[in-house]
Amino acid sequence: MASPAPEDLVVTRAGLDDWSVITGWAADESWNPGLADAPAFFAQDPDGFFVGRIDGEPVSAISVVTYDSDYAFLGHYLVRPDLRGRGHGLTTWKTALAHAGNRTIGLDGVVAQQDNYRRSGFELAHRTARFTGTAPAFDAPADVHAVRPEDLADITAYDSGCTPADRPRFLAQWLTGPGHHAVVRRTGGRVTGYGVIRPGRDCPRIGPLFADTADDARALFAALTARAAGRQVAVDVPQTNAAAVALAEEAGFTPSFETARMYTGPVRPFAEERVFGITTLELG
């Protein structure tokens, strides 16, 4: 029997129900997807998720989520293992990229795909290492507290300075999702950092971890890991931030997985030195 060809593939926008299947594929790739990520992802851009089907069965997926008129982020690029190497991924890719229009597109690419991304116009910005280790039993610092509704406006403003685009719809969901625990540090009433830990398929994941200084990041990290003391925890650290790498290593975490942040063009300036942990490799 002939294998399905790319012309047999029908690519359409995906809904939340479709994404439970795609999350399972991501787990099979050891990407450790968060258990409650999808509602926050779809809150940012519900039209940015695509699935390819053959005879009604999902075989490929990708997300191209728009943030504003200048920036989009690509993730979830997957093809079912038994149907790889037949052009289904490329067909899905081409269909979905039209959603980004003329925006600069970012992605966090696995090592095996980085050459393909370069051929598609993506250039390296930095490498990212997923650090994994046993959460230390630190006491949560007194000046770090759980995020409250009245903190949302200040955190959204702070987040804007740490990312290539504003994302208030995403944040409103991300900070309050099931199992998500968000903390903030203030100095003199001013936010000097915030972070989130959430349940993942394999272990809890920290992200984002944004902070003014290494001391701020260390205090937030202690508060977050206190929620999972004695358990394995993962955090995705940009390798260009030496203080962030040092913080993970001080905690006894070791690199277990590598990706590369890549862009198709310029992005607005942001405080990269504040990024001690990337929010999520799927949405930037």
C-alpha positions as CSV (number, residue, x, y, z in Angstrom):
1,M,0.0,0.0,0.0
2,A,1.4,3.4,-1.0
3,S,2.4,5.8,1.8
4,P,0.3,9.0,2.2
5,A,1.8,11.8,0.1
6,P,1.9,15.5,1.1
7,E,-1.0,16.2,-1.2
8,D,-3.1,13.8,1.0
9,L,-2.5,16.1,3.9
10,V,-5.2,18.7,5.0
11,V,-3.9,21.4,7.2
12,T,-6.5,23.4,9.3
13,R,-6.5,25.5,12.3
14,A,-6.6,23.5,15.6
15,G,-8.7,23.9,18.7
16,L,-8.0,23.2,22.3
17,D,-9.4,19.6,21.9
18,D,-6.9,18.9,19.1
19,W,-4.0,20.2,21.3
20,S,-4.3,17.5,23.9
21,V,-3.1,15.1,21.2
22,I,-0.2,17.4,20.2
23,T,0.8,17.7,23.9
24,G,1.0,13.9,24.0
25,W,3.4,14.0,21.1
26,A,5.5,16.6,22.8
27,A,5.7,14.4,25.9
28,D,6.8,11.5,23.8
29,E,9.7,13.7,22.5
30,S,10.7,14.3,26.2
31,W,9.8,18.0,25.9
32,N,8.0,17.8,29.3
33,P,5.0,20.0,28.3
34,G,3.2,21.7,31.2
35,L,-0.1,20.1,32.2
36,A,-2.1,23.3,31.9
37,D,-0.3,25.2,29.2
38,A,-2.8,25.2,26.3
39,P,-5.4,27.6,27.7
40,A,-2.7,30.3,28.2
41,F,-1.3,29.6,24.7
42,F,-4.6,29.9,23.0
43,A,-5.5,33.0,25.0
44,Q,-2.6,34.8,23.2
45,D,-3.7,33.9,19.7
46,P,-6.5,31.3,19.2
47,D,-5.9,31.3,15.5
48,G,-2.2,30.4,15.7
49,F,-2.4,26.7,16.0
50,F,-2.5,24.2,13.1
51,V,-2.8,20.5,12.6
52,G,-2.3,18.4,9.5
53,R,-4.6,15.4,9.0
54,I,-4.7,12.4,6.7
55,D,-8.2,10.8,6.5
56,G,-9.2,12.8,9.5
57,E,-6.3,11.6,11.7
58,P,-3.8,14.1,13.1
59,V,-0.3,13.5,11.7
60,S,1.5,16.9,12.0
61,A,1.3,20.1,14.1
62,I,2.7,23.6,14.4
63,S,1.9,26.8,16.2
64,V,2.6,30.3,14.9
65,V,1.4,32.6,17.6
66,T,1.2,36.4,16.9
67,Y,1.9,38.8,19.7
68,D,1.5,42.2,17.9
69,S,2.0,43.6,14.4
70,D,5.8,43.0,14.5
71,Y,6.4,39.7,16.3
72,A,5.3,36.0,16.2
73,F,6.6,32.9,17.7
74,L,6.8,29.4,16.2
75,G,6.5,26.2,18.3
76,H,5.1,22.7,18.5
77,Y,6.6,21.7,15.2
78,L,5.9,18.0,15.2
79,V,5.2,15.1,12.8
80,R,4.0,11.7,14.0
81,P,7.1,9.5,14.1
82,D,5.7,6.8,11.8
83,L,5.0,9.4,9.0
84,R,8.2,11.5,9.1
85,G,10.4,12.1,6.1
86,R,7.4,12.3,3.7
87,G,7.0,16.1,3.4
88,H,4.1,16.4,5.8
89,G,6.1,18.6,8.2
90,L,7.1,21.0,5.4
91,T,3.6,21.3,4.1
92,T,2.3,22.1,7.5
93,W,5.1,24.6,8.1
94,K,4.4,26.5,4.8
95,T,0.7,26.7,5.5
96,A,1.1,28.0,9.1
97,L,3.8,30.5,8.4
98,A,1.4,32.6,6.3
99,H,-0.4,33.4,9.6
100,A,2.7,35.4,10.7
101,G,2.5,37.8,7.7
102,N,5.5,40.1,7.6
103,R,6.3,39.8,11.3
104,T,9.6,38.7,12.7
105,I,9.3,35.1,13.8
106,G,11.1,33.6,16.8
107,L,11.6,30.0,17.8
108,D,13.5,27.8,20.2
109,G,14.9,25.1,17.9
110,V,16.1,21.6,18.9
111,V,19.6,20.8,17.8
112,A,18.5,18.4,15.0
113,Q,16.4,21.0,13.3
114,Q,18.7,24.1,13.5
115,D,20.3,23.7,10.1
116,N,16.8,23.5,8.5
117,Y,15.7,26.6,10.4
118,R,18.8,28.5,9.1
119,R,17.9,27.5,5.5
120,S,14.4,29.0,6.2
121,G,15.9,32.4,7.2
122,F,16.3,32.0,11.0
123,E,19.5,33.3,12.6
124,L,20.9,32.3,16.0
125,A,20.4,34.7,18.9
126,H,21.6,32.5,21.7
127,R,21.7,28.9,22.9
128,T,19.5,27.8,25.8
129,A,20.2,24.9,28.2
130,R,17.5,23.1,30.1
131,F,18.9,22.7,33.6
132,T,17.4,19.9,35.7
133,G,18.0,19.0,39.3
134,T,16.5,18.3,42.7
135,A,14.8,21.3,44.1
136,P,16.7,22.5,47.2
137,A,14.8,22.9,50.5
138,F,15.3,26.6,50.8
139,D,13.1,28.7,52.9
140,A,11.0,31.2,50.9
141,P,12.4,34.7,51.5
142,A,10.1,37.0,53.5
143,D,10.1,39.7,50.7
144,V,8.8,37.3,48.1
145,H,5.1,36.7,48.0
146,A,2.5,34.9,45.9
147,V,1.2,37.0,43.1
148,R,-2.1,38.7,44.0
149,P,-4.7,40.2,41.6
150,E,-3.5,43.7,42.5
151,D,0.0,42.7,41.3
152,L,-1.1,41.9,37.8
153,A,-0.7,45.4,36.3
154,D,2.8,45.9,37.7
155,I,3.9,42.4,36.6
156,T,2.6,42.9,33.1
157,A,4.5,46.1,32.8
158,Y,7.7,44.4,34.2
159,D,7.2,41.5,31.8
160,S,7.0,43.9,28.8
161,G,10.6,45.0,29.5
162,C,11.9,41.4,29.5
163,T,10.3,40.1,26.2
164,P,10.3,41.0,22.5
165,A,6.5,41.8,22.7
166,D,3.7,42.6,25.1
167,R,1.6,39.6,26.1
168,P,-1.1,40.6,28.7
169,R,-3.6,38.0,27.5
170,F,-1.1,35.2,27.9
171,L,0.1,36.4,31.3
172,A,-3.4,36.7,32.8
173,Q,-3.8,33.0,32.1
174,W,-0.2,31.9,32.8
175,L,-0.1,33.4,36.3
176,T,-3.3,31.8,37.4
177,G,-3.5,28.5,35.5
178,P,-4.3,25.2,37.4
179,G,-1.3,24.2,39.4
180,H,0.7,27.4,38.4
181,H,2.3,29.2,41.3
182,A,3.5,32.7,40.7
183,V,5.7,34.8,43.0
184,V,6.9,38.4,42.9
185,R,9.6,40.4,44.7
186,R,9.3,44.1,45.4
187,T,11.9,46.5,46.7
188,G,10.5,49.8,47.9
189,G,7.2,48.9,46.4
190,R,8.7,48.4,42.9
191,V,8.7,45.0,41.2
192,T,12.3,43.7,40.9
193,G,11.4,40.3,39.5
194,Y,8.8,37.6,39.3
195,G,8.6,33.9,38.5
196,V,6.3,30.9,37.9
197,I,6.5,27.2,38.6
198,R,4.0,24.9,37.0
199,P,3.4,21.1,36.8
200,G,4.9,19.3,33.8
201,R,4.5,15.9,32.4
202,D,7.9,14.7,33.7
203,C,8.6,17.3,36.4
204,P,7.7,20.8,37.4
205,R,9.1,23.6,35.2
206,I,10.1,27.1,36.2
207,G,9.4,29.8,33.7
208,P,9.6,32.7,33.5
209,L,12.2,33.7,36.0
210,F,12.8,37.4,35.4
211,A,14.8,39.5,37.8
212,D,16.7,42.8,38.0
213,T,19.7,41.2,39.7
214,A,21.2,37.8,40.6
215,D,20.1,38.4,44.2
216,D,16.5,39.0,43.1
217,A,16.6,35.9,40.9
218,R,18.1,33.8,43.8
219,A,15.3,34.9,46.2
220,L,12.6,34.1,43.6
221,F,14.2,30.8,42.7
222,A,14.2,29.8,46.4
223,A,10.5,30.7,46.7
224,L,9.7,28.7,43.6
225,T,11.7,25.6,44.5
226,A,10.3,25.6,48.0
227,R,7.1,24.4,46.3
228,A,8.8,21.3,45.0
229,A,11.5,20.6,47.5
230,G,13.1,17.2,47.0
231,R,11.6,16.8,43.5
232,Q,13.2,17.1,40.1
233,V,12.6,20.6,38.6
234,A,13.6,22.0,35.2
235,V,14.4,25.6,34.1
236,D,15.4,26.8,30.6
237,V,18.4,29.1,30.9
238,P,19.8,31.4,28.2
239,Q,23.5,30.6,28.1
240,T,24.4,34.2,27.3
241,N,23.3,35.1,30.9
242,A,26.3,34.0,32.9
243,A,24.6,34.9,36.2
244,A,21.6,32.7,35.3
245,V,23.8,29.7,34.5
246,A,25.7,30.3,37.8
247,L,22.4,30.3,39.7
248,A,21.3,27.0,38.2
249,E,24.7,25.4,38.9
250,E,24.8,26.7,42.5
251,A,21.6,24.8,43.1
252,G,23.2,21.6,41.7
253,F,21.2,21.6,38.5
254,T,22.9,20.2,35.4
255,P,22.1,20.7,31.6
256,S,19.9,18.0,30.2
257,F,18.6,19.5,26.9
258,E,19.7,22.2,24.4
259,T,17.8,24.5,22.1
260,A,18.7,27.7,20.2
261,R,16.7,30.9,20.2
262,M,16.5,32.0,16.5
263,Y,14.8,34.9,14.7
264,T,14.0,35.8,11.1
265,G,14.7,39.5,11.7
266,P,15.1,42.2,14.3
267,V,13.1,42.2,17.5
268,R,12.5,45.2,19.8
269,P,15.2,45.7,22.4
270,F,14.5,44.1,25.8
271,A,16.4,43.5,29.1
272,E,18.0,40.1,28.2
273,E,20.1,40.4,31.4
274,R,16.9,40.0,33.4
275,V,16.0,36.7,31.8
276,F,17.2,34.0,34.2
277,G,14.6,31.5,33.0
278,I,12.7,31.5,29.7
279,T,8.9,31.3,30.0
280,T,8.4,28.4,27.7
281,L,10.2,27.0,24.7
282,E,6.8,26.6,22.9
283,L,5.8,30.3,23.0
284,G,9.0,32.2,23.9
